[in-house]
Amino acid sequence: MNIKEAKDEIIHTLAAYLKKDEAGRYTYPRVRQRPILLIGPPGIGKTAIMEQIAQECQVGLVAYTITHHTRQSAVGLPKIVSKCYGGVSWDITEYTMSEIIASVYESMEKTGKKEGILFIDEINCVSETLAPAMLQFLQNKTFGTHKVPEGWVIVAAGNPAKYNKSVREFDIVTLDRVRKIEIEGEADVWLEYARKRQIHGAILSYLEMKKDCFYIVENTVDGCFFVTARGWEDLSELLKSYEELGIQAGKALMEEFLQKEEIAGDFASYYVLYQKYKEDYQIPEILKGTINATQYEKVCKMAQMAQFEERFTVTELILDCLDREIGIFTLEDKKVRELHELLLHLKAFLQDKDTTEFMEEFIENTKKSWKARLDAELLTEEEVHLEKEKTKMLETYFLRLREEHITDTKAGFDRIRTLFEQLCKEREKMLKTVLRSLENAFSFLEKCFGEEQELLLLETGLTGNARCSAFLSRYGCPAYFRHCGLLLYKEKEQKLQEKCKMVLPDFQN
């Protein structure tokens, strides 16, 4: 199973394990709640999906890499206590609470979330002294003498033996008490995630062409060579930073993240071309419609003469620009919509007030509200950004009222309404700019290549991108819908070819 399917399976498991009856009691027997054991190659995104699941399901998350722990920190320290049996006092050994179990309780206290995921990474790579404790943990949901609190689902992760020499195989008794899920890396699944995360366009286009370079782990006599999802994502962040700072990125840098010389070298060469095509084709100017006619014709001829890789890269550059534009608009659109809701609450709050000075109290209450949700880990980075932006707008409106000496409540809110309408006009202007960019993108590809694979690539890329697809569904785009027939035709053609191959094994495309 791929990482996306594993994510869905864990979400479904959470729903089943945490289901309650009318009296608020868990319906799934605790003794039958098998921990999930994810086995997959390193750097594939196991930790990342746990963070996503916790965020989406609004549950707590306590994550540990168990190889960093000793038996004492995992199980607890022994202590001597006195107990009475049959009237006789005896000194016996008990254990303090495990650091890991204590962290679960601390998370509950900090966030207010009484349910969550206890994620233990590299569980099959523990030391010899800690191995028995890990088996007990998986079998009995305990560390030492302390149980994992009710409402917390156990998920463990490990690497297959071929990737890690320190791996310990679990016995049948343990495996019969867990749900083992084996994960494989799939480029298409990661690329879907990568577009949402705005991974560098050069990486996206490179892996779209060379998906077999996405994930490689090789153990040879010459050493270990690997390329992982984590490596591509980390490289993306550094490339974006280097470009902002004007720092050149070469093969040596690529090799620091892509630990296979051939792929690092190949991507380094492609990155140079990607940057050159970005400059030569002036994609932002084409989309905005600011490029002059002479230069436009020159670029079109250059594209028509280009080979497959160059054409593909140009189309990916267009997709990257469109995704960026749509992403910026989507964020602004969400801000305007949520600010509108917030202003309705402000209007209700000021209704029985005789002065706009009470607006300051409303702003402070708003801050406290979203900061409490932030402390409870209920907000994503994007949501935190939106809350800050909305608060900033409220503070700007309040400052404007003070500058204009407006204290009457009705007059103050009327002024705020005017200021908000200006923001809405700016949003409408931004929307028209994005729609124009989409139309220009289709016009450019039509002129250069006609209704060929490049146009199909653009159509498929927009459809497969959740953010772009949502935008098109809400606001439309005549050029996009005009070419949807081409996409449907290609899909039907592909399905027909697959059926032919099943009936006629020797069928050739």
N, C-alpha and C positions, 0 to 999 in steps of 0.2 A: 504494500500500500504506500501511496505517496504521502507527503507531509500534510497536505490539505485534507485528505481522507482521514488521516490520524487525528487531526484537529477536530473534525466533525464527530468522530467516534468518541473522543473525550468529552465533548459538549453534550452528546447524547447520554453518556455515562453519568455526568454530573446531574442531568435532569432526572435520571432514573434513581440514582442513589439518594438525592436530596428531596425527593417527592414526599410530601406530608399528607396526612389525613386531616379530617375536619377538626380534630383535637390538637393539631400541630405536632403530631408524632411522625417520625420517619417511617415510611411504609416498607422500605427495602431492608431486610434483615442485615444487621451490621456484620454478622458472621459470614454472610454470603457476598459482602462487598469486596470483591477481589481487587487488589491493587493493579493498576495498569503498568505494564513493563514495556517501554519503548526501546527497541533495539535497532540502532541505525548508525551509519557511518558518522564520524566527527564533522562538525561544522555544517550540518544539514539544516539546522534551525529548530532543534527540539526545545531549547530554552525559549526562543522567540515565540513559538506558538503557545507556550504556557502563559506568557505575559499577555498575549492576545486573548486567550480564552478567559483568563481572570478578568480582563477589562470588559470584554463583551458580555460575560455572564454576571458581572458585578459581584464577584466573590473575592476573598482574600487569596494571596499567594505568598507562600514562604518557600524559597528556593535555596538548596544547599548543594554544593559540590562535595560529595562525601569523602573524596580522597584527601581533602584538606583537614579532615578531622581525625582525632585519636579516639581510642576506645573510651577514654574518660569523658571527652566532650560530648560524644554521641550517646553513651549509656548513662553517664553520671558518675560521681565519685562515691566510694564506699564510706559509710560512717557507722559507728557503734552506737546502738540504742539499747535501752533496757526494756524488756517485756516480761510479763508475768504469765506463766503457764502452770496450772494446777497448784497455785499458791507459791510457786517458786520463781524467783526473779532470775532471768537469764540475759546475758549480753549477746546481742545478735548483730549481724551486718545488714544494713539497708543502704539504698543508693539515693543520692540527691537527684533532682530532676535533670533529665537530659537537656543540654543546651538547645537541641533541636525542638523538643517538645515545648520548652520554655519560650522559644521564639514564636511558636504558634499562638500561645496565650498572649504574648506581647503584641503580636499583630492584631489579635482580636480586641485588645484594649485600645490600641492606637487608632484603628480604622473603624471600630464598631461592627465589623463584619464577623458574624459568628460562624459563617460557612466559608470554605475555601479549598485550596489545593496545597498539599504538602508535596513539593517536587524535590526528589533526590536524584541528582545527576551522577553519572559514572559509578553507579551502584555495584557493578560487577568488576570494579577495579580497586576494591578496598584492600587494605593490608590484611595479613593473615590473622592478626589479633582482633580485627574488627569484623571479619567475615561472618562469624557466628551471630553477631548482633544484627547484621543485615538480613540474614536468613530469618531470624526471629521477628524482625520488623515486618518483612513481607508476609510472613505466615500469621502473625498475631497482632499486627498493627501496634506494636509497642517498642519503645526504646528503654531497655532496662526494665523497671517495674512500672513505668508510666505509659498509659495508652494515648494514642493520637485522639484528640477531642472529637466527640460526635459532631457530624456535619462537615468534617474535613476528609476529602478524598485523596488517596495516596496515588501519586504517579511517580514512577521511577524510570530512569533512562540509563542506557549503557551502550557500549560499542561492541560490534562483533569481534571475535577473537582475531580475525585476520588483520584488523586495524590496530590492535593494541596487545602487546605481549604480556601485559599484566592482568589481562582479563581472566576471571575465574568463572568456570561454567557452573550454572545452577543445577542441583540435583532434581530428580523427578518429583520428589515430595514438595519442593518449593515451587517448581513450574506448574504443578497441579493446583496451586493456590493463587496464581496470578493470571492476568490476561495479557499474554505476550503479543505485541504488535511489532512486526518487522517493517521498517521504513526504508524506502529506496529514494534516491534523489531523482527528480524529474524536472528537466529544464523548463517545460511549459508552465508547470505549477509555480515554480520560483519566479519566472518572468512575470506572471500575473501579480504576484506579491511585490515584485521589484518595481513595477509601474506605479503601484499605490504608494510605495516608499520613495518615489522619484529618484531611483537609481540613475547614475550618469548615463546619458543617451548613448555614448560610445559602447558601454558595456551591454546595454540592451540590444543594440543593433548587431554587435559582434556575436552575442549568444543566440540571437534569432537566426543568424546564418550558420553558426557552428555550435549546435546544441550539444554535440559530443564533448565539447571542451568545458562544459558547465561544472562537472564534478568528476574528479579523477583521484584515486588513491592507489599508489603502486608501491609495494615493498619488493625491492630488488637487491641483488648483491652489492650494487653501487650505493644503496641507501633508500630512504623513503622519499617519494615524490608525490605531491598532492596539490589539488586545486579544489577549493570548497566554496559553498554558498557564502559562508562567513567571510572568506577572503575577497570575493567579488564585492560584497557590500561594504567592507571596510576600505577597499581600494576606491570605491565610488566616492566616499566621503572625502578622502584625501585629494582625489583628482579635482573635485569641486572647489576645495579650499585652495589648492595650488593655482587653479585658473583665476580665482578671485584675487590672489596675491601676485599673479603674473610670474609664477615659478614654473620652469620647464619640467615636465615629467618624462623620464626616459625608461629604457629597458630595465635598468638597475632597480628603479622604484617598483616596477611591475613584478620583478622577481621576489621582492620582499613579501608580497601578498599572494602571488601565484607561484607556488613552489614546484614548478615544472618548467624548465628552461624553454622548451619548444613553444608552449602556450604563452608564456610571458613574452617571449620575443615576437610571436605572431601578433599578440594583442598590442604590443608596443608599436609595431609597424602600422597596424590598423588605426590606432589612436592618432598617429600623425596624419594619416589620410583623412580621418574623421574631422580633425581640426581644420585641415586644408579645404575639404568640401564645405564645411561650415562657413568658411570665409569666402570661398569662390562663388558659392551659389546664393549667398545673401538671402537666406530663407526668411529671417524676420522681416526684411524689407518687402519681399514678395508677398508675404501674408498680410502685412499692413497696407500694401498697395502704394508704397512710397518709392519704389524703384522706378527709374525713368525707362521709357519705351525702348531705347537703344540697348541699354544694359539688359533689360528683360529678354529681348530677342537673342542676345548673345548667350545668356544663361540657358535659354531653351535649346538652342543649337548644341551647346556643350552637353546638356543632358541627353539629347537625342543620339549623340555620338558615343555616349558612355557605355562601358561594359556592365555586366550584371551587378557586380559588387558595388560599383559606384551608384548605379540606379537605386539599388536596395538601400544604400546608406542615405541617399538624398531623401527617399521616402521616409526613412526612420527619423531623419532630421526634421522633416515636416511634422511627423507624429509627435516628436518630442516637444517642439514649439507649441503645437496645438494643445497638448496635454498640460503644458505649463500655463498657457493662457487660461484654459478652462479651469485649472486648479485655482489660480488667483481669483478668477471671477466667482467660482463656487464658494470660496471662503468669504469673499465680500458679500455675496448674495445671502449667505447664512447669517452673517453679521447684521445685515440690514433687517432681515426677517425677525431675528431674535431681539434686536433693538426695538423694533416695532412693538413686540409683545411686552418688553420691559417698560416702554413708555405708556402703554395701556395701564400697567400696574402703577406707574407713577401718577397718572391722571386720577386713578381711584384713591391713591394715597393722599393726594393734595386736595381732594374734593371738599373736605370739611376743614381745611386749613386756610388761614387768612393771609399767609405770606409765603413767598417762594423760598424763604430761608429754610423751611422744613425739608426742602429738597436735599440738603446736606445730610440730614438724618437718613433719608431713603438711600442715598449713595453708600453711606456707611453700613447700613443693613444689607445692601446688595453685596458689598465686599465681604462681609462676614459670612454670608450664605455660601458664596462660591469657594471661599477659603476653607470653610468647614468640609465641603465636598472634596476639596483638594487634599486636605489632611486625611480624609477617609479613603483616599485613592480611588475616588469615583469619577475622576476627570482624566481624559486623555490630554496629550500635549496640545493638540489642536483645540480642544474645548477650553483649556486654560488660556490659550492665546485669545480665543473669542471672548471669554469672560473679561479679560484685561482690556480688550478693545472696546467692549460695550461700556465698561466702567469709565474708561477714558473719555468716551463720547458724552456720557452723562456729566462728567466733571467739566468738559468743554462747554456744554450747554449752560451749566450752572454759572460758570465764570462769565459767559456772555451776558446772562441776565444781570449779574452784578455790575458788569462794565456799562451796561445800558440803563442801570438804575431801575430795573423792573422788579417790583416787589409784589404787585398784585398777582394772585394765583392764576386767574383766568387769562390775564394779559401775558403772564409768564409762559403758560402752557401753549398759548397761541404762537408765541415767538419760537418756542421749541418745535412746534409743528412745522413752522416755516423752515427752520434749520434742517429738520429731518427730511423735508421734501427736497431740499437741495442735495442731500445725500442720496435720495432715491433717483434723482436725475443723473447723478454721477454713475450710479449703478446701471441705469438704462443705457448710458453712453458706453460703458464698459461692455455690456451685453451686445450692443450693435457692433463693437470692435471685434469681439470674438466670432460673431456670426459672419462678419465680412472676411475674417481670416480663414474660416472654414470654406467659404465660397471660393476665395482666391487659391486655396490649396488644391481643390478639385479642378479648378480652371487650369492651373499650372500643369498638373499631371496629365490632364486631358490633352492639352496642347503639345506636351512633350512626347507622350507615349500612347495616346488614345486609350481605348478601353482594354488595356493589357494588365499584366500581373502587378504593376506598380499601383494602379488604381484599386485593384482588388486588395492589395496589401494595406493601403490606407483605409479602405472600408472595413477590413477585418480588424485592423488595429484599433480603430475607433469603437467598433462594436464590442471587442473583447476587453476594452478598458472600462472598468465600472464607472469611473468618474465621468469619462467622455460619453459613455452610453446613457447615463442618467441625464446629462446636460441635453443631449440630442432628443431624448424622450420628452423632456419638459419644454424645450424651446424650439425644437425642430431645426432643420436645415434642408432646404430644397435640393441642393446638390447631393447631399448624403442619401436622401430618400430616392432620388432619381437613379442612383447607382445601386440601390439595394437589390434590384433584380439581378444584377451581375453576380452579386454575392450568393444569392439563392440558387442561381443557375449552376455556379461552380460547386456548391454544396451538393446539389442533386446529382451532378456529373460524377463527383467523387464517390457518393453512395452507390451509384450505378456501377462504377468501376469495381468497387469492393464486392458487390454481388456477383459480378461477372467472374471475378477471381475465385470466388467460392465455388461457383458452378464449373468454371473452366480454369483449372490450375495454371495452364500455359497462356492464359489471356495476357496480352500486352497492351499497355496504354496507347 
